[in-house]
Each structure stands twice: as structure tokens, then as C-alpha cells.
């Protein structure tokens, strides 16, 4: 499996996906938003 991931791996046409689903987020954006949400729910700043 590791060999496959290194040589081929998963492939996605991100620009086409964004055209089909404009609210698609990057991992960084999703992580920042979910982390900020959890922090605000816990009362942390």
C-alpha cells in the first residue's frame, strides 16, 4: 500500500471539484475553522 501511495496515490482534480462545489475548502481552511469553533465552544481564546 505504501508503494502505491508513493507511486500513484489518490488523484483528484481539485479545480474541477471547486467548479462543481464552490464551497469546497482546503484542509488548512477546514482545520482553522473547526479548531476556532472548538476553541470558542470551550471558552478558550
N, CA, C and O of each residue as an XYZ file, in Angstrom:
180
protein
N       0.825     -1.186      0.000
C       0.000      0.000      0.000
C       0.873      1.255      0.000
O       0.588      2.205     -0.730
N       1.925      1.268      0.804
C       2.780      2.457      0.859
C       3.441      2.718     -0.486
O       3.620      3.868     -0.889
N       3.803      1.636     -1.180
C       4.389      1.786     -2.509
C       3.373      2.431     -3.454
O       3.720      3.330     -4.220
N       2.140      1.980     -3.400
C       1.092      2.554     -4.251
C       0.882      4.036     -3.933
O       0.759      4.858     -4.841
N       0.842      4.365     -2.665
C       0.646      5.770     -2.286
C       1.799      6.634     -2.783
O       1.591      7.764     -3.225
N       2.998      6.106     -2.711
C       4.162      6.876     -3.137
C       4.206      7.026     -4.660
O       4.561      8.089     -5.169
N       3.844      5.963     -5.386
C       3.951      5.996     -6.841
C       2.717      6.578     -7.521
O       2.836      7.406     -8.424
N       1.556      6.155     -7.099
C       0.319      6.594     -7.755
C      -0.518      7.454     -6.826
O      -0.768      8.632     -7.083
N      -0.937      6.834     -5.749
C      -1.743      7.543     -4.760
C      -3.114      7.927     -5.276
O      -3.503      7.571     -6.388
N      -3.821      8.643     -4.466
C      -5.133      9.139     -4.841
C      -4.936     10.374     -5.710
O      -4.009     11.157     -5.503
N      -5.804     10.527     -6.660
C      -5.724     11.702     -7.518
C      -7.097     12.374     -7.543
O      -8.128     11.707     -7.626
N      -7.092     13.670     -7.471
C      -8.332     14.434     -7.530
C      -8.082     15.691     -8.348
O      -7.036     16.325     -8.216
N      -9.023     16.043     -9.177
C      -8.937     17.254     -9.976
C      -9.603     18.370     -9.167
O     -10.793     18.646     -9.326
N      -8.828     18.993     -8.313
C      -9.351     19.994     -7.378
C     -10.003     21.177     -8.101
O     -11.089     21.592     -7.697
N      -9.393     21.738     -9.148
C     -10.063     22.853     -9.838
C     -11.451     22.471    -10.374
O     -12.383     23.272    -10.304
N     -11.589     21.260    -10.905
C     -12.905     20.823    -11.391
C     -13.880     20.622    -10.244
O     -15.064     20.938    -10.364
N     -13.383     20.098     -9.134
C     -14.247     19.920     -7.967
C     -14.735     21.267     -7.436
O     -15.884     21.386     -7.012
N     -13.873     22.276     -7.457
C     -14.279     23.610     -6.997
C     -15.351     24.205     -7.905
O     -16.214     24.948     -7.437
N     -15.305     23.887     -9.196
C     -16.351     24.371    -10.110
C     -17.685     23.695     -9.793
O     -18.738     24.331     -9.851
N     -17.636     22.410     -9.460
C     -18.857     21.681     -9.133
C     -19.381     22.036     -7.745
O     -20.590     22.072     -7.514
N     -18.461     22.294     -6.834
C     -18.836     22.572     -5.445
C     -17.981     23.734     -4.923
O     -16.975     23.509     -4.250
N     -18.382     24.986     -5.235
C     -17.593     26.158     -4.851
C     -17.254     26.277     -3.361
O     -16.193     26.813     -3.044
N     -18.103     25.803     -2.417
C     -17.722     25.942     -1.007
C     -16.627     24.976     -0.552
O     -16.279     24.954      0.628
N     -16.076     24.176     -1.478
C     -15.017     23.236     -1.117
C     -13.870     23.978     -0.432
O     -13.384     24.989     -0.938
N     -13.448     23.470      0.713
C     -12.398     24.131      1.486
C     -11.080     23.379      1.357
O     -11.043     22.179      1.086
N     -10.015     24.117      1.559
C      -8.714     23.463      1.663
C      -8.646     22.820      3.040
O      -9.417     23.168      3.934
N      -7.735     21.896      3.206
C      -7.576     21.270      4.515
C      -7.201     22.326      5.553
O      -7.690     22.298      6.683
N      -6.333     23.252      5.162
C      -5.910     24.306      6.087
C      -7.100     25.145      6.564
O      -7.225     25.423      7.757
N      -7.972     25.547      5.638
C      -9.146     26.346      5.993
C     -10.079     25.562      6.898
O     -10.554     26.074      7.912
N     -10.338     24.314      6.522
C     -11.222     23.472      7.331
C     -10.671     23.306      8.744
O     -11.409     23.425      9.721
N      -9.378     23.033      8.846
C      -8.764     22.837     10.152
C      -8.827     24.109     10.984
O      -9.145     24.064     12.172
N      -8.524     25.238     10.364
C      -8.560     26.519     11.091
C      -9.981     26.811     11.592
O     -10.166     27.218     12.738
N     -10.966     26.604     10.740
C     -12.353     26.886     11.125
C     -12.856     25.929     12.195
O     -13.536     26.359     13.127
N     -12.543     24.653     12.085
C     -13.019     23.705     13.091
C     -12.281     23.896     14.403
O     -12.868     23.734     15.473
N     -11.005     24.238     14.337
C     -10.242     24.484     15.560
C     -10.753     25.736     16.255
O     -10.923     25.745     17.474
N     -11.000     26.800     15.481
C     -11.532     28.028     16.063
C     -12.901     27.786     16.684
O     -13.199     28.324     17.751
N     -13.736     26.984     16.030
C     -15.065     26.673     16.552
C     -14.946     25.921     17.870
O     -15.642     26.250     18.831
N     -14.089     24.931     17.931
C     -13.932     24.157     19.161
C     -13.389     25.025     20.282
O     -13.818     24.904     21.429
N     -12.451     25.898     19.956
C     -11.900     26.800     20.986
C     -12.968     27.722     21.539
O     -13.034     27.947     22.748
N     -13.815     28.262     20.651
C     -14.849     29.198     21.112
C     -15.898     28.457     21.946
O     -16.455     29.025     22.885
N     -16.167     27.204     21.611
C     -17.131     26.420     22.387
C     -16.574     26.090     23.770
O     -17.330     25.940     24.730
N     -15.257     25.978     23.866
C     -14.633     25.642     25.143
C     -14.338     26.895     25.970
O     -13.980     26.797     27.144
N     -14.488     28.068     25.358
C     -14.245     29.304     26.083
C     -12.801     29.754     26.061
O     -12.430     30.693     26.766
N     -11.971     29.085     25.248
C     -10.561     29.488     25.153
C     -10.426     30.618     24.157
O     -11.276     30.805     23.287
N      -9.331     31.380     24.297
C      -9.088     32.454     23.326
C      -7.891     32.170     22.493
O      -7.540     32.968     21.624
